[in-house]
Amino acid sequence: MGVVHISSAYTVSEAMAKTREELKRGIYQIAVVALLDKEMYGYQLVRVMEEKGLPVEEGTLYPMLRRLEDQGLLTSHWVLDGSRPRKHYQRTALGQVYLEGLQPFWQDLKRALDAIWSSGPPSI
C-alpha cells in the first residue's frame, strides 16, 4: 500500500506519533501527581509507573517533577540516608485540588471517546 500522507508535511504514522507524545505529556503529569500521595524519590517513581503500565524515561520525569514543583503541585526535600542523597517528592494540598478538579473532566472525556469509538469507524 505504501506510505499514506495526510498532508505534505506528515505521514499518518508521524501524525499518530505526535498525538501520542502530546497525550502522554498530559497523562504522565496527572499520573505523577496522583502517585505522589506518599513520598517517593525519582527512580522509585519510574519503577512504580512502569509497574502501572506507564513507563517513563528519567529524562522525561525529572524535568516534569521540577515543573510540577514550580507550579506548587509537588513539594520535595533531600533524604541523606543510605548510600547517596535522594530527592523525595510528594503531592501538596494544591496538587490534591488539581487532581480533584481534573478527575471529572477526565471521566467526561473518557465517556465521550468511548461513545464515539463504540459506534465504529466512520464511513468514507
Secondary structure, 3 states (H helix, E strand, C coil): CCCCECCCCCEHHHHHHHHHHHHHHHHHHHHHHHHCCCCEEHHHHHHHHHHCCCCCCHHHHHHHHHHHHHCCCEEEEEECCCCCCEEEEEECHHHHHHHHHHHHHHHHHHHHHHHHHHCCCCCC
